[in-house]
């Protein structure tokens, strides 16, 4: 998945966390801002 960015970021990787749609599981994703993925 490509993520369009409006401005450059100083940090390359960011960990995003949240709950699944059913609210029963946790989801974790790494976002690479320089690659836009």
mmCIF file of the N, C-alpha and C atoms, coordinates in Angstrom:
data_MODEL
# 
_entry.id   MODEL 
# 
loop_
_atom_site.group_PDB 
_atom_site.id 
_atom_site.type_symbol 
_atom_site.label_atom_id 
_atom_site.label_alt_id 
_atom_site.label_comp_id 
_atom_site.label_asym_id 
_atom_site.label_entity_id 
_atom_site.label_seq_id 
_atom_site.pdbx_PDB_ins_code 
_atom_site.Cartn_x 
_atom_site.Cartn_y 
_atom_site.Cartn_z 
_atom_site.occupancy 
_atom_site.B_iso_or_equiv 
_atom_site.pdbx_formal_charge 
_atom_site.auth_seq_id 
_atom_site.auth_comp_id 
_atom_site.auth_asym_id 
_atom_site.auth_atom_id 
_atom_site.pdbx_PDB_model_num 
ATOM 1   N N  . UNK A 1 1  ? 0.841   -1.160 0.000  1.00 0.00 ? 1  UNK A N  1 
ATOM 2   C CA . UNK A 1 1  ? 0.000   0.000  0.000  1.00 0.00 ? 1  UNK A CA 1 
ATOM 3   C C  . UNK A 1 1  ? 0.896   1.237  0.000  1.00 0.00 ? 1  UNK A C  1 
ATOM 4   N N  . UNK A 1 2  ? 0.604   2.199  -0.846 1.00 0.00 ? 2  UNK A N  1 
ATOM 5   C CA . UNK A 1 2  ? 1.343   3.457  -0.902 1.00 0.00 ? 2  UNK A CA 1 
ATOM 6   C C  . UNK A 1 2  ? 0.587   4.506  -0.089 1.00 0.00 ? 2  UNK A C  1 
ATOM 7   N N  . UNK A 1 3  ? 1.346   5.301  0.673  1.00 0.00 ? 3  UNK A N  1 
ATOM 8   C CA . UNK A 1 3  ? 0.756   6.353  1.485  1.00 0.00 ? 3  UNK A CA 1 
ATOM 9   C C  . UNK A 1 3  ? 1.272   7.694  0.972  1.00 0.00 ? 3  UNK A C  1 
ATOM 10  N N  . UNK A 1 4  ? 0.416   8.514  0.374  1.00 0.00 ? 4  UNK A N  1 
ATOM 11  C CA . UNK A 1 4  ? 0.889   9.819  -0.095 1.00 0.00 ? 4  UNK A CA 1 
ATOM 12  C C  . UNK A 1 4  ? 1.175   10.735 1.090  1.00 0.00 ? 4  UNK A C  1 
ATOM 13  N N  . UNK A 1 5  ? 2.310   11.409 1.058  1.00 0.00 ? 5  UNK A N  1 
ATOM 14  C CA . UNK A 1 5  ? 2.693   12.310 2.137  1.00 0.00 ? 5  UNK A CA 1 
ATOM 15  C C  . UNK A 1 5  ? 2.765   13.734 1.618  1.00 0.00 ? 5  UNK A C  1 
ATOM 16  N N  . UNK A 1 6  ? 2.236   14.665 2.386  1.00 0.00 ? 6  UNK A N  1 
ATOM 17  C CA . UNK A 1 6  ? 2.242   16.063 1.984  1.00 0.00 ? 6  UNK A CA 1 
ATOM 18  C C  . UNK A 1 6  ? 3.584   16.726 2.264  1.00 0.00 ? 6  UNK A C  1 
ATOM 19  N N  . UNK A 1 7  ? 4.282   16.267 3.306  1.00 0.00 ? 7  UNK A N  1 
ATOM 20  C CA . UNK A 1 7  ? 5.562   16.865 3.681  1.00 0.00 ? 7  UNK A CA 1 
ATOM 21  C C  . UNK A 1 7  ? 6.506   15.768 4.151  1.00 0.00 ? 7  UNK A C  1 
ATOM 22  N N  . UNK A 1 8  ? 7.809   15.965 3.990  1.00 0.00 ? 8  UNK A N  1 
ATOM 23  C CA . UNK A 1 8  ? 8.756   14.949 4.442  1.00 0.00 ? 8  UNK A CA 1 
ATOM 24  C C  . UNK A 1 8  ? 8.743   14.818 5.969  1.00 0.00 ? 8  UNK A C  1 
ATOM 25  N N  . UNK A 1 9  ? 9.045   13.620 6.445  1.00 0.00 ? 9  UNK A N  1 
ATOM 26  C CA . UNK A 1 9  ? 9.100   13.339 7.884  1.00 0.00 ? 9  UNK A CA 1 
ATOM 27  C C  . UNK A 1 9  ? 10.541  13.136 8.308  1.00 0.00 ? 9  UNK A C  1 
ATOM 28  N N  . UNK A 1 10 ? 10.834  13.497 9.544  1.00 0.00 ? 10 UNK A N  1 
ATOM 29  C CA . UNK A 1 10 ? 12.183  13.303 10.049 1.00 0.00 ? 10 UNK A CA 1 
ATOM 30  C C  . UNK A 1 10 ? 12.403  11.863 10.503 1.00 0.00 ? 10 UNK A C  1 
ATOM 31  N N  . UNK A 1 11 ? 11.360  11.182 10.917 1.00 0.00 ? 11 UNK A N  1 
ATOM 32  C CA . UNK A 1 11 ? 11.464  9.790  11.333 1.00 0.00 ? 11 UNK A CA 1 
ATOM 33  C C  . UNK A 1 11 ? 11.056  8.889  10.181 1.00 0.00 ? 11 UNK A C  1 
ATOM 34  N N  . UNK A 1 12 ? 11.840  7.855  9.949  1.00 0.00 ? 12 UNK A N  1 
ATOM 35  C CA . UNK A 1 12 ? 11.540  6.978  8.834  1.00 0.00 ? 12 UNK A CA 1 
ATOM 36  C C  . UNK A 1 12 ? 10.456  5.966  9.179  1.00 0.00 ? 12 UNK A C  1 
ATOM 37  N N  . UNK A 1 13 ? 10.595  5.261  10.303 1.00 0.00 ? 13 UNK A N  1 
ATOM 38  C CA . UNK A 1 13 ? 9.641   4.216  10.659 1.00 0.00 ? 13 UNK A CA 1 
ATOM 39  C C  . UNK A 1 13 ? 8.759   4.650  11.819 1.00 0.00 ? 13 UNK A C  1 
ATOM 40  N N  . UNK A 1 14 ? 7.495   4.283  11.745 1.00 0.00 ? 14 UNK A N  1 
ATOM 41  C CA . UNK A 1 14 ? 6.554   4.568  12.824 1.00 0.00 ? 14 UNK A CA 1 
ATOM 42  C C  . UNK A 1 14 ? 5.722   3.315  13.062 1.00 0.00 ? 14 UNK A C  1 
ATOM 43  N N  . UNK A 1 15 ? 5.519   2.953  14.316 1.00 0.00 ? 15 UNK A N  1 
ATOM 44  C CA . UNK A 1 15 ? 4.676   1.814  14.669 1.00 0.00 ? 15 UNK A CA 1 
ATOM 45  C C  . UNK A 1 15 ? 3.279   2.329  14.957 1.00 0.00 ? 15 UNK A C  1 
ATOM 46  N N  . UNK A 1 16 ? 2.290   1.777  14.259 1.00 0.00 ? 16 UNK A N  1 
ATOM 47  C CA . UNK A 1 16 ? 0.892   2.127  14.485 1.00 0.00 ? 16 UNK A CA 1 
ATOM 48  C C  . UNK A 1 16 ? 0.199   0.939  15.128 1.00 0.00 ? 16 UNK A C  1 
ATOM 49  N N  . UNK A 1 17 ? -0.624  1.204  16.116 1.00 0.00 ? 17 UNK A N  1 
ATOM 50  C CA . UNK A 1 17 ? -1.353  0.120  16.775 1.00 0.00 ? 17 UNK A CA 1 
ATOM 51  C C  . UNK A 1 17 ? -2.820  0.492  16.880 1.00 0.00 ? 17 UNK A C  1 
ATOM 52  N N  . UNK A 1 18 ? -3.662  -0.516 16.984 1.00 0.00 ? 18 UNK A N  1 
ATOM 53  C CA . UNK A 1 18 ? -5.092  -0.272 17.103 1.00 0.00 ? 18 UNK A CA 1 
ATOM 54  C C  . UNK A 1 18 ? -5.834  -1.571 17.294 1.00 0.00 ? 18 UNK A C  1 
ATOM 55  N N  . UNK A 1 19 ? -7.141  -1.487 17.314 1.00 0.00 ? 19 UNK A N  1 
ATOM 56  C CA . UNK A 1 19 ? -7.993  -2.656 17.474 1.00 0.00 ? 19 UNK A CA 1 
ATOM 57  C C  . UNK A 1 19 ? -8.591  -3.057 16.134 1.00 0.00 ? 19 UNK A C  1 
ATOM 58  N N  . UNK A 1 20 ? -8.812  -4.349 15.983 1.00 0.00 ? 20 UNK A N  1 
ATOM 59  C CA . UNK A 1 20 ? -9.496  -4.860 14.793 1.00 0.00 ? 20 UNK A CA 1 
ATOM 60  C C  . UNK A 1 20 ? -10.942 -4.364 14.802 1.00 0.00 ? 20 UNK A C  1 
ATOM 61  N N  . UNK A 1 21 ? -11.613 -4.467 13.689 1.00 0.00 ? 21 UNK A N  1 
ATOM 62  C CA . UNK A 1 21 ? -12.982 -3.983 13.569 1.00 0.00 ? 21 UNK A CA 1 
ATOM 63  C C  . UNK A 1 21 ? -13.925 -4.652 14.561 1.00 0.00 ? 21 UNK A C  1 
ATOM 64  N N  . UNK A 1 22 ? -13.664 -5.919 14.884 1.00 0.00 ? 22 UNK A N  1 
ATOM 65  C CA . UNK A 1 22 ? -14.532 -6.619 15.837 1.00 0.00 ? 22 UNK A CA 1 
ATOM 66  C C  . UNK A 1 22 ? -14.184 -6.296 17.291 1.00 0.00 ? 22 UNK A C  1 
ATOM 67  N N  . UNK A 1 23 ? -13.082 -5.571 17.532 1.00 0.00 ? 23 UNK A N  1 
ATOM 68  C CA . UNK A 1 23 ? -12.690 -5.175 18.876 1.00 0.00 ? 23 UNK A CA 1 
ATOM 69  C C  . UNK A 1 23 ? -12.061 -6.274 19.699 1.00 0.00 ? 23 UNK A C  1 
ATOM 70  N N  . UNK A 1 24 ? -11.752 -7.411 19.090 1.00 0.00 ? 24 UNK A N  1 
ATOM 71  C CA . UNK A 1 24 ? -11.223 -8.551 19.835 1.00 0.00 ? 24 UNK A CA 1 
ATOM 72  C C  . UNK A 1 24 ? -9.729  -8.761 19.651 1.00 0.00 ? 24 UNK A C  1 
ATOM 73  N N  . UNK A 1 25 ? -9.132  -8.143 18.668 1.00 0.00 ? 25 UNK A N  1 
ATOM 74  C CA . UNK A 1 25 ? -7.714  -8.367 18.384 1.00 0.00 ? 25 UNK A CA 1 
ATOM 75  C C  . UNK A 1 25 ? -6.996  -7.023 18.247 1.00 0.00 ? 25 UNK A C  1 
ATOM 76  N N  . UNK A 1 26 ? -5.722  -7.023 18.590 1.00 0.00 ? 26 UNK A N  1 
ATOM 77  C CA . UNK A 1 26 ? -4.892  -5.848 18.413 1.00 0.00 ? 26 UNK A CA 1 
ATOM 78  C C  . UNK A 1 26 ? -4.145  -5.960 17.089 1.00 0.00 ? 26 UNK A C  1 
ATOM 79  N N  . UNK A 1 27 ? -3.979  -4.844 16.409 1.00 0.00 ? 27 UNK A N  1 
ATOM 80  C CA . UNK A 1 27 ? -3.266  -4.803 15.134 1.00 0.00 ? 27 UNK A CA 1 
ATOM 81  C C  . UNK A 1 27 ? -2.057  -3.888 15.270 1.00 0.00 ? 27 UNK A C  1 
ATOM 82  N N  . UNK A 1 28 ? -0.940  -4.306 14.704 1.00 0.00 ? 28 UNK A N  1 
ATOM 83  C CA . UNK A 1 28 ? 0.284   -3.509 14.717 1.00 0.00 ? 28 UNK A CA 1 
ATOM 84  C C  . UNK A 1 28 ? 0.826   -3.441 13.299 1.00 0.00 ? 28 UNK A C  1 
ATOM 85  N N  . UNK A 1 29 ? 1.196   -2.255 12.861 1.00 0.00 ? 29 UNK A N  1 
ATOM 86  C CA . UNK A 1 29 ? 1.770   -2.071 11.527 1.00 0.00 ? 29 UNK A CA 1 
ATOM 87  C C  . UNK A 1 29 ? 2.920   -1.086 11.615 1.00 0.00 ? 29 UNK A C  1 
ATOM 88  N N  . UNK A 1 30 ? 3.955   -1.351 10.832 1.00 0.00 ? 30 UNK A N  1 
ATOM 89  C CA . UNK A 1 30 ? 5.054   -0.409 10.693 1.00 0.00 ? 30 UNK A CA 1 
ATOM 90  C C  . UNK A 1 30 ? 4.832   0.387  9.417  1.00 0.00 ? 30 UNK A C  1 
ATOM 91  N N  . UNK A 1 31 ? 5.013   1.703  9.483  1.00 0.00 ? 31 UNK A N  1 
ATOM 92  C CA . UNK A 1 31 ? 4.896   2.567  8.319  1.00 0.00 ? 31 UNK A CA 1 
ATOM 93  C C  . UNK A 1 31 ? 6.275   3.126  8.023  1.00 0.00 ? 31 UNK A C  1 
ATOM 94  N N  . UNK A 1 32 ? 6.725   2.950  6.776  1.00 0.00 ? 32 UNK A N  1 
ATOM 95  C CA . UNK A 1 32 ? 8.002   3.495  6.322  1.00 0.00 ? 32 UNK A CA 1 
ATOM 96  C C  . UNK A 1 32 ? 7.677   4.766  5.543  1.00 0.00 ? 32 UNK A C  1 
ATOM 97  N N  . UNK A 1 33 ? 7.893   5.909  6.169  1.00 0.00 ? 33 UNK A N  1 
ATOM 98  C CA . UNK A 1 33 ? 7.499   7.187  5.559  1.00 0.00 ? 33 UNK A CA 1 
ATOM 99  C C  . UNK A 1 33 ? 8.347   7.549  4.343  1.00 0.00 ? 33 UNK A C  1 
ATOM 100 N N  . UNK A 1 34 ? 9.612   7.161  4.341  1.00 0.00 ? 34 UNK A N  1 
ATOM 101 C CA . UNK A 1 34 ? 10.441  7.490  3.180  1.00 0.00 ? 34 UNK A CA 1 
ATOM 102 C C  . UNK A 1 34 ? 10.038  6.680  1.959  1.00 0.00 ? 34 UNK A C  1 
ATOM 103 N N  . UNK A 1 35 ? 9.648   5.416  2.157  1.00 0.00 ? 35 UNK A N  1 
ATOM 104 C CA . UNK A 1 35 ? 9.208   4.593  1.040  1.00 0.00 ? 35 UNK A CA 1 
ATOM 105 C C  . UNK A 1 35 ? 7.721   4.767  0.743  1.00 0.00 ? 35 UNK A C  1 
ATOM 106 N N  . UNK A 1 36 ? 6.959   5.348  1.693  1.00 0.00 ? 36 UNK A N  1 
ATOM 107 C CA . UNK A 1 36 ? 5.530   5.532  1.504  1.00 0.00 ? 36 UNK A CA 1 
ATOM 108 C C  . UNK A 1 36 ? 4.751   4.240  1.597  1.00 0.00 ? 36 UNK A C  1 
ATOM 109 N N  . UNK A 1 37 ? 5.259   3.279  2.375  1.00 0.00 ? 37 UNK A N  1 
ATOM 110 C CA . UNK A 1 37 ? 4.570   1.992  2.527  1.00 0.00 ? 37 UNK A CA 1 
ATOM 111 C C  . UNK A 1 37 ? 4.283   1.703  3.985  1.00 0.00 ? 37 UNK A C  1 
# 
